[in-house]
Amino acid sequence: MSPWRHRWRMLVGIDLRSLALLRISLAAILIYDLLARFGDLEAHYSDRGVLPRAELLQWKGDELVFSLHLLSGSVWLQGALFVIALFAAGCLLVGWHSRTMTVLSWVLLASVQARNPLILHGGDQLLRVMLFWAMFVPWGRLASLDGRRLGGRVMATALSPDAPYVVSVATLALKLQLCGMYWTTAALKWHPIWLEDGSAIAMALRLDQLVTPLGRSLTAYPDLLTWATHGTMVLEILGPALAFCPWLTAPLQLFTVVLFVGFHLLGLAPALYLGIFPFVCAACWSLFLPSAFWDRWCPGGLHRLGRAWQRGLEVLARALRLRRRPGRWRTPHGRTARWADGLLQVGLAFLVIYVALWNLRTVDFERYRHLLPEKANGVADVLQLGQLWNLFAPFPATEDGWFVFVGTLVDGDEVEVRSGGEVSFDKPQNVSRSFGNERWKKYLMNLDDRQNGLHRRFYGRYLCEEWNGRHRGGERLASIQMFVVRERTLPSGVEEAPRQGRLWQQVCVLDEVPSS
């Protein structure tokens, strides 16, 4: 193979071992995400929860996409769909019928995300769109039961030097989707706070709803945070470009992977509560691991981890009575198959251009709307490719706060409904943790948005039903008042005095509201 052809394959294609690592990583994150959601099955996905199907249909109307989770509002159906999704993700993890399980995982993930948009964040977007593109790559060829069934090695590394890479429109799409996220968010951050005074990260670390104790301690080093702000912009703009450099390709790709994995796992994750977002990002950068990395640092697979994974898959294969079969990984053959594959590649190329135009339009809608008219939004709606990467853009919020839910009981006593304790408007020691898990935090933060004011009534009704279902007599809730205590931080870092405001009042027991 000529050096230029090999370089082209490195830029456009993906090493089979890197694809296997991506599959395992995203499947593990998907399993974690499903298990974390499972605890709020009734609250977030059933008709007895915070967003009944009728209210969702009225809210979204024609914008609502198809969702299997809308077939019924019962808890048992939601639970059944979650179990199926867990099964598909588990099969994807071990590489059993990988392509089928990828399709099933993507369908169910898109479905559950459409069921309750109020609890979604950037990590959900990235996981969904990466799973979409992954349906069209053979990421189940290595480190999988599929590879074993075809007589191959579970952790095969004896790849032909001429063909360690899979090269297709889909492999390029996976890479461009990941890099496009950083370029788009950098364009949306084109603001003096990021580019000139460098105070953006310091502002982000003053958001009590997101910051961790470690992140809060970093605000004592303003010069360091200024450098970090400028470094983040440089990384988001130039980092992805380095991964596509045609010179010194393998070293620069490995360098870029180390930079971004460190940025997400050693920078963002310890400082801010961002859910699965930094972990999905770190996992996706395995796409750019070059063959030189695997040949140099993992010549025998993944050493101890690889051997342990192989032994585990062998035990699982024997338990499932899977037998090795002679033959190779099936590839399209014959004129009809070649035509079908060609049409697929053309369709994927169209979608790559479509997503690029979509992201460009989000940067400046009025300026670029003619490149992708709103009439074309149906493609993104059907394929769930809609995305918005406004990650702390154009600058982090300057105001956040905490919630207090004052419940008045039938006997006249007051109680904080969510905690069940005494009513207090004092600032919690850890504001972020006071919201509950990441899904509840995102939901409550969205309730504070005026555009979502209608949903406050649904949440109030849910709290009433939850409390009164567990209490009797005078301990039942007569009414709830939702308060938010807002705290604004000035660019200088000075925090203004907290301001208390009432968002909503909900009557729970109409004929037994105590007189004030």
Backbone hydrogen bonds, N-H to C=O, Kabsch-Sander energy under -0.5 kcal/mol:
donor,donor_aa,acceptor,acceptor_aa,energy
6,H,2,S,-2.5
7,R,3,P,-2.3
8,W,4,W,-2.2
9,R,5,R,-2.1
10,M,6,H,-1.9
11,L,7,R,-1.9
12,V,8,W,-2.5
13,G,9,R,-2.2
14,I,166,V,-1.9
16,L,164,P,-1.9
19,L,15,D,-2.3
20,A,16,L,-2.0
21,L,17,R,-2.1
22,L,18,S,-2.4
23,R,19,L,-2.5
24,I,20,A,-2.4
25,S,21,L,-2.5
26,L,22,L,-2.8
27,A,23,R,-2.2
28,A,24,I,-2.1
29,I,25,S,-2.2
30,L,26,L,-2.5
31,I,27,A,-2.3
32,Y,28,A,-2.2
33,D,29,I,-2.7
34,L,30,L,-2.4
35,L,31,I,-2.4
36,A,32,Y,-2.5
37,R,33,D,-2.0
38,F,34,L,-1.7
39,G,35,L,-0.7
40,D,37,R,-1.9
41,L,38,F,-1.4
44,H,40,D,-2.5
45,Y,41,L,-1.4
46,S,42,E,-1.1
47,D,73,G,-2.3
49,G,46,S,-1.6
50,V,43,A,-3.0
56,L,52,P,-2.1
57,L,53,R,-2.8
58,Q,54,A,-1.9
59,W,55,E,-2.2
60,K,56,L,-2.9
61,G,57,L,-1.9
63,E,60,K,-2.1
64,L,61,G,-1.3
70,L,67,S,-1.6
71,L,68,L,-1.6
78,Q,74,S,-1.6
79,G,75,V,-2.7
80,A,76,W,-2.3
81,L,77,L,-2.5
82,F,78,Q,-2.0
83,V,79,G,-2.3
84,I,80,A,-2.2
85,A,81,L,-2.3
86,L,82,F,-2.5
87,F,83,V,-2.3
88,A,84,I,-2.5
89,A,85,A,-2.5
90,G,86,L,-2.4
91,C,87,F,-2.4
92,L,88,A,-2.2
93,L,89,A,-2.0
94,V,90,G,-1.6
95,G,91,C,-0.8
96,W,91,C,-2.7
97,H,95,G,-0.6
101,M,97,H,-2.5
102,T,98,S,-2.2
103,V,99,R,-2.3
104,L,100,T,-2.4
105,S,101,M,-2.5
106,W,102,T,-2.5
107,V,103,V,-2.5
108,L,104,L,-2.3
109,L,105,S,-2.3
110,A,106,W,-2.8
111,S,107,V,-1.9
112,V,108,L,-2.5
113,Q,109,L,-2.1
114,A,110,A,-1.9
115,R,111,S,-1.2
116,N,112,V,-0.8
119,I,116,N,-1.3
120,L,117,P,-1.3
124,D,121,H,-0.9
125,Q,121,H,-1.4
126,L,122,G,-2.3
127,L,123,G,-2.2
128,R,124,D,-2.1
129,V,125,Q,-2.4
130,M,126,L,-2.2
131,L,127,L,-1.8
132,F,128,R,-1.6
133,W,129,V,-1.9
134,A,130,M,-1.9
135,M,131,L,-0.8
135,M,132,F,-1.1
136,F,133,W,-1.7
137,V,134,A,-1.4
139,W,137,V,-1.8
141,R,138,P,-1.2
143,A,154,V,-3.3
145,L,94,V,-2.0
146,D,95,G,-2.3
147,G,140,G,-0.5
148,R,144,S,-1.2
149,R,145,L,-2.5
150,L,146,D,-1.1
151,G,148,R,-2.1
152,G,147,G,-2.5
156,A,153,R,-0.9
159,L,157,T,-2.5
163,A,160,S,-1.7
166,V,14,I,-2.6
167,V,165,Y,-0.6
168,S,166,V,-0.5
172,L,168,S,-1.7
173,A,169,V,-2.5
174,L,170,A,-2.3
175,K,171,T,-1.7
176,L,172,L,-2.9
177,Q,173,A,-2.6
178,L,174,L,-1.7
179,C,175,K,-2.5
180,G,176,L,-3.1
181,M,177,Q,-1.3
182,Y,178,L,-1.0
183,W,179,C,-2.3
184,T,180,G,-2.5
185,T,181,M,-2.2
186,A,182,Y,-2.1
187,A,183,W,-2.0
188,L,184,T,-2.2
189,K,185,T,-1.1
190,W,187,A,-1.3
191,H,189,K,-2.6
194,W,191,H,-1.5
195,L,191,H,-2.6
196,E,192,P,-2.6
197,D,192,P,-1.4
198,G,192,P,-0.8
199,S,193,I,-0.9
200,A,193,I,-1.2
203,M,199,S,-2.1
204,A,200,A,-2.4
205,L,201,I,-2.3
206,R,203,M,-1.3
207,L,204,A,-1.4
208,D,206,R,-1.0
210,L,207,L,-1.7
211,V,207,L,-2.7
212,T,271,A,-2.3
216,R,212,T,-2.5
217,S,213,P,-1.7
218,L,214,L,-1.1
218,L,215,G,-0.5
219,T,216,R,-1.2
220,A,217,S,-1.2
221,Y,218,L,-2.0
225,L,221,Y,-1.8
226,T,222,P,-2.0
227,W,223,D,-2.1
228,A,224,L,-2.2
229,T,225,L,-2.1
230,H,226,T,-2.1
231,G,227,W,-2.7
232,T,228,A,-2.2
233,M,229,T,-1.7
234,V,230,H,-2.2
235,L,231,G,-2.7
236,E,232,T,-2.5
237,I,233,M,-1.7
238,L,234,V,-2.9
239,G,234,V,-0.7
239,G,235,L,-1.6
242,L,238,L,-2.1
243,A,239,G,-1.2
244,F,240,P,-0.5
244,F,241,A,-1.2
245,C,242,L,-1.6
252,L,248,L,-2.3
253,Q,249,T,-2.6
254,L,250,A,-2.3
255,F,251,P,-2.4
256,T,252,L,-2.4
257,V,253,Q,-2.3
258,V,254,L,-2.2
259,L,255,F,-2.2
260,F,256,T,-2.6
261,V,257,V,-2.6
262,G,258,V,-2.3
263,F,259,L,-2.3
264,H,260,F,-2.3
265,L,261,V,-2.8
266,L,262,G,-2.1
267,G,262,G,-0.7
268,L,263,F,-2.3
269,A,264,H,-2.6
271,A,267,G,-0.8
271,A,268,L,-0.6
272,L,268,L,-2.6
273,Y,210,L,-3.7
274,L,272,L,-1.1
277,F,274,L,-1.6
280,V,276,I,-2.5
281,C,277,F,-2.3
282,A,278,P,-2.1
283,A,279,F,-2.2
284,C,280,V,-2.2
285,W,281,C,-1.3
286,S,283,A,-1.5
287,L,284,C,-1.8
288,F,285,W,-1.5
289,L,286,S,-1.5
293,F,290,P,-0.8
294,W,290,P,-1.2
295,D,291,S,-2.9
296,R,292,A,-2.2
297,W,293,F,-2.7
298,C,293,F,-0.7
298,C,294,W,-1.2
301,G,298,C,-1.6
302,L,300,G,-0.6
305,L,302,L,-1.1
306,G,302,L,-1.1
307,R,303,H,-2.7
308,A,304,R,-2.6
309,W,305,L,-2.5
310,Q,306,G,-2.5
311,R,307,R,-2.6
312,G,308,A,-2.4
313,L,309,W,-2.4
314,E,310,Q,-2.4
315,V,311,R,-2.4
316,L,312,G,-2.3
317,A,313,L,-2.8
318,R,314,E,-2.2
319,A,315,V,-2.1
320,L,316,L,-2.1
321,R,318,R,-0.6
322,L,317,A,-2.9
325,R,149,R,-2.0
337,A,333,H,-0.5
338,R,334,G,-2.3
339,W,335,R,-2.4
340,A,336,T,-2.5
341,D,337,A,-2.6
342,G,338,R,-2.5
343,L,339,W,-2.5
344,L,340,A,-2.2
345,Q,341,D,-2.4
346,V,342,G,-2.2
347,G,343,L,-2.6
348,L,344,L,-2.5
349,A,345,Q,-2.4
350,F,346,V,-2.1
351,L,347,G,-1.9
352,V,348,L,-2.3
353,I,349,A,-2.0
354,Y,350,F,-2.4
355,V,351,L,-2.7
356,A,352,V,-2.1
357,L,353,I,-2.4
358,W,354,Y,-2.3
359,N,355,V,-2.6
360,L,356,A,-2.1
361,R,357,L,-2.4
362,T,358,W,-1.5
363,V,359,N,-0.8
363,V,360,L,-0.7
364,D,360,L,-1.0
368,Y,364,D,-2.2
369,R,365,F,-1.4
371,L,368,Y,-1.4
372,L,368,Y,-0.8
376,A,373,P,-2.0
377,N,374,E,-1.8
378,G,375,K,-0.7
379,V,376,A,-1.3
380,A,376,A,-0.6
381,D,377,N,-2.1
382,V,378,G,-2.4
383,L,379,V,-2.3
384,Q,380,A,-1.0
385,L,380,A,-1.3
386,G,380,A,-0.8
391,L,389,W,-1.6
392,F,390,N,-1.0
393,A,390,N,-0.7
400,D,487,E,-1.9
402,W,485,V,-1.6
404,V,483,F,-2.4
406,V,404,V,-0.7
406,V,481,Q,-2.3
407,G,405,F,-0.7
407,G,415,V,-3.4
408,T,479,S,-2.6
409,L,407,G,-0.6
409,L,413,D,-3.2
410,V,476,R,-2.3
411,D,474,G,-1.9
412,G,409,L,-1.7
415,V,407,G,-2.2
416,E,421,G,-2.9
417,V,405,F,-2.5
417,V,415,V,-0.8
420,G,416,E,-2.7
432,S,208,D,-0.9
434,S,430,N,-1.3
435,F,431,V,-0.6
435,F,432,S,-1.2
436,G,433,R,-1.2
441,K,437,N,-2.3
442,K,438,E,-2.2
443,Y,439,R,-2.2
444,L,440,W,-2.8
445,M,441,K,-2.4
446,N,442,K,-1.8
447,L,443,Y,-1.6
448,D,444,L,-1.1
449,D,446,N,-1.4
452,N,449,D,-1.7
453,G,450,R,-1.8
455,H,452,N,-1.2
456,R,453,G,-1.2
457,R,453,G,-0.5
457,R,454,L,-0.9
458,F,454,L,-0.7
459,Y,455,H,-2.2
460,G,456,R,-2.6
461,R,457,R,-2.3
462,Y,458,F,-2.1
463,L,459,Y,-2.6
464,C,460,G,-2.2
465,E,461,R,-2.4
466,E,462,Y,-2.6
467,W,463,L,-2.5
468,N,464,C,-2.7
469,G,465,E,-1.4
470,R,467,W,-1.5
471,H,467,W,-0.7
475,E,472,R,-1.8
476,R,473,G,-1.6
478,A,408,T,-3.2
479,S,408,T,-1.5
480,I,506,Q,-2.9
481,Q,406,V,-2.5
482,M,504,W,-3.5
483,F,404,V,-2.9
483,F,481,Q,-0.6
484,V,501,G,-2.9
485,V,402,W,-3.0
486,R,484,V,-0.7
486,R,499,R,-2.9
487,E,400,D,-3.6
489,T,398,T,-3.1
490,L,488,R,-0.5
490,L,494,V,-3.0
493,G,490,L,-2.6
496,E,488,R,-3.0
496,E,494,V,-0.5
499,R,486,R,-2.9
501,G,484,V,-2.4
503,L,482,M,-3.2
503,L,501,G,-0.5
504,W,482,M,-1.2
506,Q,480,I,-3.5
508,C,478,A,-2.8
508,C,506,Q,-0.5
509,V,478,A,-1.5
510,L,508,C,-0.6
512,E,509,V,-1.6
513,V,510,L,-0.6
